[in-house]
């Protein structure tokens, strides 16, 4: 039912929906049933309230209680975003608070659900409410998921520890494995948590293996300003990094990162002949609400821990100075000032900031608005950043 509620809630956001009033009434009818069934503690799962009484959270591998709670939360978030109504959201918040009081270090249950979903739902609930306990709980579920669920042949099958991604901690996993839907929900949750914590390692972006495997160290000749590199037996599902070292020189690193290739949240990738790679990110317009804040996350890789000069290519067609927030690796916010330029989508202007980065992967966020950042002024478009 909660999956249907989520679909119906998103449909209500479409002004062309036929019989929107009837659909909204049906959603409210089902919401009232859920409210009536919810216990004072916040717990809500009719199967364990009526059929399997006294067994709640006793079968975490197969019970799907947290999985179902996650879909309830997702439906509530969709309903609130589409309509502004809190009727379903209040139910989800009470259930999430019950889960938060039940699971975690020093709490009644130290465990995880056999079917991931609650993790990404908790982060979405945080984006809707601003309650920091929810992504913290999601992070606990992701990092706690190891060695808890391999309980043998219940229900007549012996899937083994890979089935629920329970063989190794997620941070050490080098391959996707086990139940495909569980794996995808888990990775979605990890990515959501990493997005909010600015942590590059968690979703495996850039760090899926402990160290890269060297494929070739051959010397190539430059022809027409380019070189061709052969990668034997290329795996379409793997990531490859090409390091080009001028003969007789020390290894260099990537200096420039294009905004349109970064992770864009509530902005838009656009094109311009004056942008450094033909593309840029504009309409970074929203602030003041964690549900709709606009920001761009750059994941960068540097060889040594030190202070780098970060040059930002931008455009500001407002005719007045604009500002954005800058934070990296979850640190404190600072302000970037953008003087006015010739116009929107017209690039060439730059500003510089000093950033102190760790060796390896770092997350740099430029934001009009973001959690824990009050919000920038005016508007600016982003072309690229460059680290020197």
Buried (B, 14 or more C-beta within 10 A) or exposed (E): EBEEBBEBBBBBEEEEBEEBEEBBEBBBEBBEEBBEBBEEEBBBBEBBBEEBEEEBBEBBBEBBBBBBBBBBBBBBBBBBBBBEBEBBBBBBBBBBBBBBEBBBEEEEEEBBBBBBBBBBBBBBBBBBBEBEBBBBBBBBBBBBBBEBBBBEEEEEEEBEBBBBBBBBBBBEBEEBBBBEEBBBBBBBBBBBBBBBBBBBBBBBBBBBEEEEEEBEEEEEEEEEEEEEEEEEEEEEEEEEEEEEEEEEEEEEEBBBBBBBBBBBBBBBBBEBEBBBEEBBBBBBBBBEEBBBBBBBBBBBBBEEEEEBEBBBBBBBBBEEEBBBBBBBBEEEBEEBBBEBBEEBBBBEBBBEBEBEBEEBBBBBBBBBBBBEBEBBBBBBBBBBBBBE
